[in-house]
Amino acid sequence: MNDKIELVQLQLQKLRQQIEQYNYQYYVLDDPRIPDAEYDRLFRELQQVEQEYPQLVTSASPTQRVGSTPLKAFSQVKHEIPMLSLGNAFDEAEVEAFDRRVCEGLSVDTVEYAVEPKFDGLAVSLCYENGFFKTGATRGDGHTGEDITLNLRTIKSIPLNLTAKNVPSLLEVRGEVLMLKADFLKLNQRQRDKGEKEFANPRNAAAGSLRQLDSAVTATRPLSFFAYGVGRAEDGQNGQIPKDKHSDVMAYLVALHFPVAKECQVVTGLHALLAHYQKIGAMRVDLPYDIDGVVYKVNSLSQQEKLGFVSRAPRFALAHKYPAQEAMTKVLDIDVQVGRTGALTPVARLEPVFVGGVTVTNATLHNSDEVKRKDVRIGDTVIVHRAGDVIPKVISVVLAQRPAQTQSFEMPTQCPVCGARAVRLEGETVARCSGGLFCPAQRKQAIIHFVSRRALDIDGLGDKLVEQLVDNAIVRTPADLYKLGIAALMNLERLAEKSVSNLLAAIEKSKQTTLARFIYALGIRNVGESTAKALALHYGSLDRLMVADIENLQLVPDVGPIVAQSIVSFFDEPHNREVIEQMRLSGIVWQEHEGKSMPMTVETAISGKTFVLTGTLPTMSREDAKQEIENQGGKVTGSVSKKTDYVVVGDEPGSKYDKALNLGVTILDEAGLQALLQ
């Protein structure tokens, strides 16, 4: 248990450090280094782990505050009422959960909500004393912001004097500073005309403009302001602001000549929330400003007060985020890429299109089933979506624009790289090259796995050295490792004579191994350490294993039809058998006795554990994650139950994530999984 807590603490430390660094780059330097969706994913991971281990939450955690520290070049302004951020929802299930919590908290069946667009700009606070604009500040860390009064005074949409008769003696108006799309295009044209650097997007342009130390520069930038609420208000004798509903407050701000988004509405119930979200989504591309979601707020101010706040966000409000932007383009061709694990992935070659801030020329089609389901053909016009702002993918075909002549796609039956059979196992959506030991596309991964600590354990043969050996055409298969000599190795970078001598000694030592280790080292799909051990104990001989059929293999404990098919497909490939024979001729030996082969004794943190994968992981494919888990004796299943030990969650997780939360199953992100694997 202590070991597990230590792993969680390391995971939390890493997440917190990452998020704080991104906060600094985003809020202080105005130089974001990762997409918003990736930041949201990291933050949600941190929240999930802290919810599971509340005893590990600290006051310094990013979940306990908002944003980052203010820039020291500006004086600081304390927010008497903190400017909190909102919780995020990314699918309808999360919105449904939010509505359910609100209704339960208020003991009602339905709730009236104020809905408004979520601007993609910078939150600011404007303080008026007796109707005159006195000070303005950024949100900063939510408690203390930067005094940018002079810069805010240059924005023409911000009134400097409230002339209405019912203005409170002190009024704090909160809203968003942004740059309209049309103004952004004009600004970048000016930048081009002057030969100066263009801005990446309206949000960056607004941030850089608003936080200039010289307000004269800000005055030249076309910034806009939209109000979305009120912070402090002291009525005094001058007037009173509405105290019943948020929508009344917004109407009051309009009367004071503050700009308010025209898309603000009042709706009742969950279905109306989701309908409004779809409506605004359809209008999104035509809106004059960028938005990244819709904000839902309980309209009754008394109900807001009853619901209260959590550590960093109100319980009465939620931001429902939109997916990354989409665009239309044409499919010029469909190729098949072979991944490092042998997965064959169809990829659409596209007419270049600008999506989510980058020019996209390729998009994944995932697998042949997806190609057929979406009926994507060469020559089609398609909608491209940047999933999680990272991986472009084809969402759908615009059938109305399909030309008369299009070409359908068929997944090849042979690997386009090495010519080996492409095998699709029952229950899997991906076809794979069966030439694992000799396919050039899998070459590096096959060798890296073969020499790894739990396989043949060749000390000194790390990933970078393997890459050098492969890139220089010195090694093509694992068998070539046993043909290496001093001359070939001495020509490689960073290898001195002593290192070469040690490496050759390690290679020679690896020839004395066990049957279980050798089977595992072959990298047969779905054959992890525990399965390799079971196969070695059952057959006691590699030759007997190589000729076993699917029915016979299923007599081995934990070997089902899918694993059996993987083994048969691997040994059916003549090139794999040839590489194995070359290795045996090189002198690799192990003890072979029926039922008495030398067992593997390595136990890992994953051995015997059951995993479920959901969502898109940042750097690993789900197939790769499954392979790594199974390689260390774990089991990956498709559904969550009480018997599940871990659920590994990526971007845009499905219902499996919700079920895991309900059942109290341990939730990991990719970093947490990697910690267990290591």
C-alpha positions in Angstrom: 0.0 0.0 0.0 2.9 2.4 0.9 4.4 1.7 -2.5 1.2 2.6 -4.2 0.9 5.9 -2.3 4.5 6.7 -3.3 3.7 6.1 -6.9 0.6 8.4 -6.6 2.7 11.1 -4.9 5.1 11.0 -7.8 2.3 11.2 -10.3 0.8 14.2 -8.4 4.2 15.9 -8.2 4.7 15.5 -12.0 1.2 16.7 -12.9 1.4 19.7 -10.6 4.8 20.8 -11.9 3.6 20.5 -15.5 0.4 22.5 -14.9 2.3 25.2 -13.0 4.8 25.6 -15.8 1.9 25.8 -18.4 0.1 28.3 -16.2 3.2 30.5 -16.1 3.6 30.3 -19.9 -0.1 30.9 -20.5 -1.0 33.6 -17.9 2.2 35.4 -17.3 4.2 35.2 -20.5 1.2 35.0 -22.9 3.1 32.2 -24.6 1.0 29.1 -24.4 3.0 25.9 -25.3 0.2 23.4 -25.4 -3.4 23.4 -26.7 -6.2 24.2 -24.3 -7.6 20.7 -24.7 -4.3 19.2 -23.5 -4.2 21.6 -20.5 -7.8 20.6 -19.7 -6.9 17.0 -19.9 -3.9 17.3 -17.5 -6.0 19.4 -15.1 -8.8 16.8 -15.1 -6.3 14.1 -14.4 -4.9 16.0 -11.4 -8.5 16.5 -10.1 -9.3 12.8 -10.5 -6.2 11.7 -8.6 -6.8 14.2 -5.8 -10.4 13.2 -5.6 -9.3 9.6 -5.1 -6.5 10.5 -2.6 -7.9 13.6 -0.8 -5.2 13.2 1.9 -2.6 14.1 -0.6 -4.1 17.4 -1.6 -2.0 20.4 -0.7 -2.7 24.2 -0.6 -0.1 24.6 -3.3 -1.9 22.4 -5.8 -3.1 24.1 -9.0 -6.6 22.8 -8.2 -6.6 25.1 -5.2 -6.2 28.3 -7.1 -6.8 29.8 -10.5 -4.3 31.0 -13.1 -0.8 32.1 -12.2 1.0 34.9 -10.4 0.7 38.5 -11.9 3.5 40.0 -14.0 5.8 41.9 -11.7 6.1 44.8 -14.2 2.5 45.8 -13.2 1.4 46.7 -9.7 -1.0 44.3 -8.1 -4.7 44.5 -7.3 -6.4 42.3 -4.8 -9.8 40.9 -5.8 -12.1 41.3 -2.8 -14.2 38.6 -4.2 -12.1 35.9 -5.9 -12.4 35.6 -9.7 -12.8 31.8 -9.9 -12.7 29.8 -13.1 -15.4 27.3 -14.1 -15.5 23.5 -14.2 -15.5 22.0 -17.7 -17.7 19.5 -19.4 -16.7 17.8 -22.7 -19.7 15.6 -23.4 -23.4 15.4 -22.7 -23.0 12.9 -19.9 -21.0 15.4 -17.9 -23.6 18.1 -18.5 -26.3 15.7 -17.4 -24.3 15.0 -14.2 -24.0 18.7 -13.6 -27.7 19.3 -14.0 -28.5 16.3 -11.7 -26.2 17.7 -9.0 -27.8 21.1 -9.2 -31.3 19.7 -9.0 -30.4 17.5 -6.1 -28.6 20.3 -4.3 -31.7 22.5 -4.6 -34.3 19.7 -4.1 -36.1 20.6 -7.4 -36.9 18.7 -10.6 -35.9 21.4 -13.1 -33.7 24.5 -13.0 -33.7 27.7 -14.9 -30.3 28.5 -16.4 -28.7 31.6 -18.0 -26.7 30.5 -21.0 -24.0 32.5 -22.7 -21.0 32.0 -25.0 -17.7 31.2 -23.4 -15.3 33.7 -24.9 -11.8 32.8 -25.9 -10.1 35.9 -24.4 -8.8 37.3 -21.1 -11.0 37.8 -18.0 -10.8 41.3 -16.4 -12.3 43.2 -13.6 -13.5 46.8 -13.9 -14.1 48.9 -10.8 -16.3 52.0 -10.9 -16.6 54.5 -8.0 -19.6 56.8 -8.2 -20.0 56.0 -11.8 -16.4 56.7 -12.9 -14.0 54.0 -14.1 -11.4 53.9 -11.4 -9.3 50.7 -11.7 -9.0 47.6 -14.0 -7.2 44.4 -13.4 -6.5 41.0 -14.9 -7.8 37.8 -13.2 -4.2 36.9 -12.3 -4.2 34.0 -9.8 -7.9 34.6 -9.0 -7.1 36.4 -5.8 -4.5 39.0 -7.0 -4.4 40.5 -10.5 -2.3 43.0 -12.5 -3.3 46.6 -12.6 -3.9 47.4 -16.3 -6.2 50.4 -15.8 -4.4 52.6 -18.4 -4.5 49.8 -21.0 -8.2 49.1 -20.4 -9.1 52.8 -20.8 -7.9 52.6 -24.4 -10.7 50.0 -25.2 -13.5 52.0 -26.7 -16.2 49.5 -25.8 -15.5 50.0 -22.0 -17.5 53.0 -20.7 -15.4 55.4 -18.6 -18.4 57.1 -17.1 -21.7 55.5 -16.1 -24.3 58.2 -16.7 -27.4 56.2 -15.6 -29.2 57.5 -12.5 -29.2 54.2 -10.6 -25.5 53.4 -10.5 -24.2 52.1 -7.2 -21.5 54.0 -5.4 -19.1 51.0 -6.0 -19.6 48.6 -8.9 -17.2 45.9 -10.1 -18.1 44.6 -13.6 -16.4 41.4 -14.8 -16.0 40.4 -18.4 -13.7 39.4 -21.2 -11.3 41.3 -23.4 -10.9 39.8 -26.8 -10.2 40.6 -30.4 -13.0 40.2 -33.0 -12.1 38.0 -35.9 -12.4 40.8 -38.5 -10.2 43.0 -36.4 -7.6 40.2 -36.0 -7.4 39.8 -39.8 -6.8 43.6 -40.2 -4.2 43.6 -37.5 -2.2 40.8 -39.1 -2.5 42.5 -42.4 -0.9 45.6 -40.8 1.8 43.4 -39.3 2.5 41.9 -42.7 2.6 45.4 -44.4 5.2 46.5 -41.8 7.2 43.3 -42.2 6.6 42.4 -38.5 5.6 39.0 -36.9 2.0 38.0 -37.2 -0.1 36.8 -34.3 -1.1 33.1 -34.2 -4.7 33.7 -33.2 -7.1 36.4 -31.8 -6.5 35.2 -28.2 -2.8 35.6 -28.4 -3.2 39.0 -30.1 -5.5 40.2 -27.4 -3.3 39.0 -24.6 -0.2 40.6 -26.0 -2.0 43.9 -26.6 -3.7 44.1 -23.3 -0.6 43.6 -21.2 1.7 46.1 -22.9 3.7 48.2 -20.5 3.1 51.1 -22.9 -0.6 51.9 -23.1 0.0 53.8 -26.3 0.7 50.5 -28.0 -2.5 49.0 -26.6 -4.4 52.0 -28.0 -3.3 51.0 -31.6 -4.8 47.4 -31.1 -8.5 46.8 -31.9 -9.6 45.2 -28.6 -13.2 44.6 -27.5 -14.9 44.0 -24.2 -18.0 42.0 -23.2 -19.4 41.9 -19.7 -20.6 38.6 -18.2 -21.3 39.5 -14.6 -20.9 41.6 -11.4 -18.4 41.1 -8.6 -18.7 43.6 -5.7 -21.5 46.2 -5.5 -22.2 48.7 -2.8 -25.7 50.2 -3.4 -25.4 53.3 -1.2 -27.9 56.0 -2.1 -27.3 56.0 -5.8 -29.2 52.9 -6.8 -29.6 49.2 -6.6 -28.6 46.3 -8.9 -31.0 43.4 -9.4 -30.8 40.7 -6.8 -33.1 38.0 -8.1 -31.7 36.7 -11.3 -28.4 36.6 -13.2 -30.3 37.5 -16.4 -31.7 40.6 -14.7 -28.1 41.6 -13.8 -27.1 41.2 -17.5 -30.0 43.4 -18.6 -28.9 45.9 -16.0 -25.4 46.0 -17.5 -26.8 46.5 -21.0 -28.8 49.5 -19.6 -25.5 50.9 -18.3 -24.1 50.6 -21.9 -21.8 47.6 -21.3 -21.5 45.3 -24.3 -23.1 41.9 -23.6 -23.2 38.9 -26.0 -26.4 38.8 -28.0 -26.4 35.0 -27.7 -27.2 35.2 -24.0 -30.5 33.4 -23.2 -32.5 31.9 -20.4 -33.5 28.2 -20.7 -35.1 25.6 -18.4 -33.9 22.0 -17.9 -31.2 19.7 -19.3 -32.6 19.3 -22.8 -32.8 23.0 -23.3 -29.2 23.3 -22.3 -28.0 20.8 -24.8 -30.2 22.2 -27.5 -28.7 25.7 -26.9 -25.2 24.1 -27.1 -26.0 22.6 -30.5 -27.5 25.9 -31.7 -24.5 28.0 -30.8 -22.2 25.3 -32.1 -23.9 25.6 -35.5 -23.4 29.4 -35.4 -19.8 29.2 -34.1 -18.0 29.7 -37.4 -20.2 32.8 -38.2 -19.9 34.5 -34.8 -17.8 37.7 -34.8 -15.5 36.4 -32.0 -13.9 33.1 -31.1 -15.6 31.0 -28.5 -14.5 27.6 -27.1 -17.8 26.6 -25.4 -21.0 27.7 -23.8 -21.4 28.7 -20.1 -24.4 27.5 -18.1 -25.3 29.4 -14.9 -28.1 28.8 -12.5 -30.2 31.9 -13.1 -31.6 32.4 -9.6 -29.0 34.3 -7.4 -30.5 32.9 -4.2 -30.1 29.4 -5.6 -26.5 30.2 -6.6 -25.8 31.2 -3.0 -27.3 28.0 -1.7 -25.2 25.9 -4.0 -22.0 27.7 -3.2 -18.5 26.8 -4.3 -15.9 24.1 -4.4 -12.2 24.9 -4.0 -11.8 26.7 -7.3 -15.1 26.9 -9.0 -18.8 27.6 -8.4 -21.2 24.7 -8.1 -23.8 26.7 -9.9 -22.0 27.1 -13.2 -20.3 25.0 -15.9 -18.4 25.6 -19.1 -19.5 23.1 -21.8 -16.5 23.0 -24.2 -16.7 22.5 -28.0 -14.4 20.0 -29.8 -11.5 21.4 -31.8 -12.4 23.3 -35.0 -13.3 21.5 -38.2 -12.8 22.3 -41.9 -13.6 20.8 -45.3 -11.0 19.6 -47.8 -10.5 16.9 -50.4 -9.0 13.4 -50.2 -6.2 13.2 -52.7 -5.2 9.6 -51.9 -5.4 7.0 -49.1 -2.2 5.3 -48.0 -1.4 2.7 -45.5 1.1 3.3 -42.8 2.7 0.5 -40.8 3.3 1.4 -37.1 6.2 0.2 -34.9 4.0 -2.6 -33.5 2.9 -3.7 -37.0 -0.5 -2.0 -37.0 -1.7 -1.0 -40.5 -3.4 2.4 -40.5 -5.1 3.9 -43.5 -4.2 7.6 -43.8 -5.9 10.2 -45.9 -3.6 12.4 -48.0 -5.4 15.8 -48.0 -5.5 18.9 -50.0 -3.8 21.3 -47.5 -6.3 22.9 -45.1 -5.9 25.2 -42.1 -7.5 23.7 -39.0 -7.1 24.7 -35.4 -4.1 26.9 -36.0 -2.1 24.6 -38.3 -2.0 23.4 -41.9 -3.1 19.8 -42.1 -2.2 17.6 -45.1 -2.8 14.1 -43.5 -5.5 12.7 -41.4 -6.0 9.3 -39.8 -8.8 7.0 -40.9 -8.1 4.6 -38.0 -8.9 1.3 -39.6 -10.7 -0.3 -42.5 -14.0 -0.5 -40.6 -14.0 3.2 -40.1 -13.3 3.8 -43.8 -16.2 1.6 -44.7 -18.5 3.1 -42.0 -17.8 6.6 -43.2 -17.6 5.6 -46.8 -14.5 7.6 -47.4 -13.3 7.5 -51.0 -10.4 9.0 -52.9 -11.7 12.2 -54.5 -14.3 12.9 -51.7 -14.7 16.2 -49.9 -14.5 15.5 -46.2 -14.7 17.3 -42.9 -11.4 17.2 -41.0 -11.3 17.5 -37.2 -8.3 17.9 -35.0 -9.0 15.5 -32.1 -7.8 17.0 -28.9 -6.1 19.7 -30.9 -3.4 17.2 -31.8 -4.3 14.3 -34.2 -6.2 15.3 -37.3 -8.9 12.8 -38.3 -11.6 12.6 -40.9 -15.0 13.0 -39.3 -17.4 12.6 -42.2 -17.9 12.8 -46.0 -19.8 15.6 -47.6 -21.9 13.4 -49.8 -23.5 16.4 -51.6 -20.1 17.3 -53.0 -19.1 13.7 -54.1 -17.9 13.7 -57.7 -19.1 11.2 -60.2 -15.8 9.3 -60.2 -14.4 8.3 -56.8 -12.2 5.4 -55.9 -13.0 3.1 -53.0 -10.4 1.9 -50.6 -9.5 -1.7 -49.8 -7.2 -2.6 -46.9 -4.2 -4.6 -48.4 -3.8 -8.3 -47.4 -0.1 -7.9 -47.3 2.2 -5.5 -45.4 3.0 -2.6 -47.8 6.5 -2.4 -46.3 7.7 -6.1 -46.1 5.1 -8.1 -48.0 4.2 -10.3 -45.0 0.6 -11.3 -44.5 -1.6 -8.7 -42.8 -3.6 -10.5 -40.1 -6.7 -9.2 -38.4 -7.5 -11.1 -35.2 -11.0 -11.8 -34.1 -12.4 -9.0 -32.0 -9.8 -6.5 -33.2 -10.3 -3.6 -35.5 -6.7 -3.3 -36.7 -4.9 -5.5 -39.2 -1.3 -6.1 -38.4 1.8 -7.2 -40.3 2.8 -10.7 -39.2 6.5 -10.1 -40.1 7.4 -8.9 -36.6 11.1 -10.0 -36.6 12.1 -8.8 -40.1 9.6 -6.0 -41.2 11.5 -2.7 -41.6 8.7 -0.7 -40.1 8.8 -2.8 -36.9 12.6 -3.3 -37.0 13.6 -0.9 -34.2 10.7 -1.8 -31.9 11.3 -5.5 -32.4 15.0 -5.2 -31.5 14.4 -2.9 -28.6 11.9 -5.4 -27.2 14.2 -8.3 -27.9 17.1 -6.8 -25.9 15.0 -5.4 -23.0 15.6 -6.3 -19.4 12.8 -8.9 -19.1 13.6 -10.4 -22.5 17.2 -11.3 -23.5 18.5 -8.5 -21.2 21.5 -7.2 -23.2 22.9 -4.5 -21.0 24.3 -1.4 -22.8 22.1 -1.8 -25.9 19.7 1.1 -25.4 17.1 2.7 -27.7 19.5 5.2 -29.2 22.2 2.6 -30.0 19.5 0.4 -31.5 18.4 3.3 -33.7 22.0 3.8 -34.8 22.5 0.2 -35.7 19.3 0.1 -37.7 19.7 3.5 -39.4 23.2 2.5 -40.5 21.9 -0.8 -41.9 24.2 -2.8 -39.5 21.4 -4.7 -37.9 18.2 -5.7 -39.7 16.8 -8.4 -37.4 17.6 -9.6 -33.8 19.7 -12.4 -35.3 22.2 -9.8 -36.6 23.0 -8.7 -33.1 25.0 -12.0 -32.7 27.0 -11.2 -35.8 28.3 -7.9 -34.5 32.1 -7.3 -34.3 34.4 -4.6 -32.9 34.9 -3.0 -36.3 31.2 -2.3 -36.9 30.6 -0.9 -33.4 33.7 1.3 -33.2 32.4 3.4 -36.1 29.3 4.4 -34.1 28.9 7.6 -32.2 29.6 7.7 -28.4 31.0 4.1 -28.3 34.5 3.9 -26.9 36.6 0.7 -27.0 35.6 -0.2 -23.4 31.9 0.3 -24.2 32.2 -1.9 -27.3 33.9 -4.6 -25.3 31.2 -4.5 -22.6 28.5 -4.6 -25.2 29.9 -7.6 -27.0 30.3 -9.4 -23.6 26.6 -8.7 -22.8 25.5 -10.0 -26.2 27.5 -13.2 -25.6 26.1 -13.6 -22.1 22.5 -13.3 -23.5 23.0 -16.5 -25.4 22.4 -18.4 -22.2 18.7 -17.8 -21.5 15.5 -19.6 -20.7 12.8 -20.8 -23.1 10.2 -18.5 -21.5 12.5 -15.4 -21.9 13.2 -16.3 -25.6 9.5 -16.7 -26.3 8.7 -13.4 -24.7 11.6 -11.7 -26.6 10.1 -12.7 -30.0 7.5 -10.1 -29.4 4.5 -12.2 -30.5 1.4 -10.1 -30.2 -0.7 -10.8 -27.1 2.1 -12.9 -25.6 3.3 -11.3 -22.4 5.7 -12.6 -19.8 3.1 -14.7 -17.9 1.8 -16.2 -21.2 5.4 -16.9 -22.4 6.1 -18.7 -19.1 2.9 -20.8 -19.4 3.8 -21.7 -23.0 7.3 -22.7 -22.0 6.1 -24.8 -19.1 3.4 -26.5 -21.2 5.5 -27.3 -24.3 9.0 -27.4 -22.9 10.4 -27.1 -26.4 10.3 -24.3 -29.0 9.9 -26.7 -31.8 6.8 -28.2 -30.3 5.4 -24.7 -29.7 6.1 -23.7 -33.4 4.0 -26.5 -34.8 1.1 -26.3 -32.3 -2.3 -25.5 -33.8 -5.0 -23.2 -32.5 -6.9 -26.0 -30.8 -3.8 -27.4 -29.1 -2.6 -24.0 -27.9 -5.9 -23.3 -26.1 -5.1 -26.2 -23.8 -2.5 -23.8 -22.2 -3.8 -21.8 -19.2 -4.8 -18.2 -20.1 -4.4 -18.9 -23.8 -7.7 -18.2 -25.6 -8.5 -18.2 -29.3 -7.2 -14.7 -30.0 -3.8 -15.4 -28.3 -3.6 -18.8 -30.1 -4.3 -17.1 -33.4 -1.5 -14.6 -32.8 1.0 -17.4 -32.0 0.0 -19.4 -35.1 0.2 -16.4 -37.4 3.6 -15.5 -36.1 5.1 -18.9 -36.6 3.4 -19.4 -40.0 5.4 -16.5 -41.4 8.5 -18.1 -43.1 10.7 -15.1 -42.5 10.1 -15.2 -38.7 11.1 -18.8 -38.7 14.2 -18.0 -40.7 15.3 -15.3 -38.1 14.7 -17.8 -35.3 16.8 -20.4 -37.0 19.6 -17.8 -37.5 19.5 -17.0 -33.8 19.7 -20.7 -32.8 22.6 -21.2 -35.1 24.4 -18.2 -33.5 24.5 -20.1 -30.2 21.4 -19.1 -28.2 20.5 -22.0 -26.0 18.1 -22.9 -23.2 17.1 -26.0 -21.3 14.4 -27.9 -23.1 12.5 -30.6 -21.1 8.8 -31.4 -21.3 7.2 -29.5 -18.5 10.5 -28.6 -16.9 11.7 -25.6 -18.8 13.4 -22.9 -16.8 10.7 -20.6 -15.5 10.7 -16.8 -15.4 10.6 -15.5 -11.8 10.2 -11.8 -12.6 7.1 -10.3 -11.0 5.9 -6.7 -11.8 3.4 -4.3 -10.3 1.1 -5.2 -13.2 1.3 -9.0 -13.0 -2.2 -10.4 -12.6 -4.0 -7.0 -12.7 -6.9 -6.2 -14.9 -7.0 -3.0 -16.9 -9.5 -1.2 -19.1 -8.5 1.6 -21.6 -10.7 4.5 -22.6 -10.0 7.7 -24.5 -7.0 8.9 -26.5 -3.7 8.8 -24.7 -1.2 11.6 -25.4 1.8 9.5 -26.7 0.7 5.9 -26.7 -1.9 4.2 -28.9 -4.3 2.0 -27.0 -2.9 -1.0 -28.8 0.6 -0.1 -27.7 -0.6 0.4 -24.1 -2.4 -3.0 -24.2 0.8 -4.6 -25.5 2.9 -3.1 -22.7 0.4 -4.2 -20.1 0.2 -7.7 -21.4 4.0 -7.8 -21.8 4.2 -7.4 -18.0 1.6 -10.0 -17.1 -1.4 -7.8 -17.0 -4.8 -8.3 -18.7 -6.8 -5.8 -20.7 -10.5 -6.2 -21.0 -13.2 -4.2 -22.7 -15.6 -3.4 -19.9 -15.4 -2.1 -16.4 -16.5 -4.2 -13.4 -15.8 -4.6 -9.7 -13.0 -7.0 -10.7 -11.2 -4.2 -12.7 -8.0 -3.0 -11.0 -7.3 0.0 -13.1 -9.0 2.2 -15.7 -6.5 4.1 -17.9 -8.1 7.4 -19.1 -7.1 9.5 -22.0 -8.6 12.5 -23.8 -12.4 12.3 -24.5 -13.1 9.2 -22.3 -16.3 7.4 -22.7 -18.9 5.9 -20.4 -16.2 3.5 -19.0 -14.7 6.5 -17.1 -18.1 7.3 -15.5 -18.6 3.7 -14.5 -15.1 3.5 -13.0 -15.9 6.6 -10.9 -19.2 5.0 -9.7 -17.5 1.7 -8.8 -14.5 3.4 -7.2 -12.0 1.7 -9.5 -8.5 3.3 -9.5 -8.1 5.7 -12.4 -4.8 6.3 -14.1 -3.6 8.7 -16.8 -0.8 7.8 -19.2 1.9 9.0 -16.7 0.4 6.8 -14.0 0.4 3.8 -16.3 4.0 4.5 -17.3 4.9 4.7 -13.6 3.5 1.2 -13.1 5.2 -0.2 -16.2 8.5 1.1 -15.0 
